[in-house]
Amino acid sequence: MQALNVIMNIDLSKHKPDEYGTYTLPLYSVLLEAEVALKIPSENGQVEKWQLQIVQKFLQKEEQLKDEVFQLLFEYYQEGLPDLRTQFGSSADEMAPIIDHIDQLKSLITPTGICIGELDPSEEAVGLLFECSWEPEHGLGILLNNWTVEEIGHQDLAFTI
């Protein structure tokens, strides 16, 4: 059974879940271009085999997901920008600047985590977590379901999988 708890050459038995049963491990993400916290929920400290398989598939698919994730995130930001700029008033240039390229968007966000789903193994769900300049309180979340972007919104999206 211990073999099921080994991923990316990390033995989960050497880590302890938090009070909610979630394992948190450092991971460098190619997609997010940063080291982030990989969060894997467990039932009674046991991570399911299918959850580890999702992590491995995610690691294999990161590079091909990158363009789609950032393109859709850029479109999401652009769509909300007029309202954000009105909301922030004199702070708009700092909190929600006008940008015209994805690389500019990357300076407004800080990747913080990847959450692996716990609800349904048939839906290969992964949540991406960010801090962002325009939503400092609620952050930013991207829900990937079966390897496509399903939804972009507040960070709580990434925890509801």
Summary of the structure (lengths in Angstrom):
residues: 161
radius of gyration: 16.7
end to end distance: 24.9
largest distance: 57.6
contacts: 460
relative contact order: 0.14
helix: 39%
strand: 31%
